[in-house]
Amino acid sequence: MTGPEVKERSQAHVLPDSLYPGAFWAALPVLALSLLVPAWAGLGLWFMMLLPALAALVVIVRNWRRDRRVSLAALTALLGLGLVYIVKSWLAGLAGSLA
C-alpha cells in the first residue's frame, strides 16, 4: 500500500499571465510622468503602492475555491497593508497634535 497521494502544488497559475506585463506597461507612463512633472510624484507613488494591492485582490478572487491558503495569505497581506496605513495616519495625527 502506498502513502496518500501528494497533490503537486504549482505557483504557475496563482496570477494571470497578463497581469505583470499589463501592470508594467500601465506603470511606465505614470512613473515617467511623475519624473517629468515633479508635482505629480505623489500620483506615481500611489500607483506603485496600489499595484501589489491589486495583485493581492486578484489572487484572493481567483484562487479562493482552488487554493484557500494562498487566498488567505493574500488577504492577510492586504489587511496588514491596511493596518500599516491606519497606524501611520494615526501616528501622523498624534505627532501633529503634539507639535
Secondary structure, DSSP 8 states (H G I E B T S, - for coil): ----------STTSS-TTHHHHHHHHHHHHHHHHHHSGGGHHHHHHHHHHHHHHHHHHHHHHHTTT-HHHHHHHHHHHHHHHHHHHHHHHHHHHHHHH-
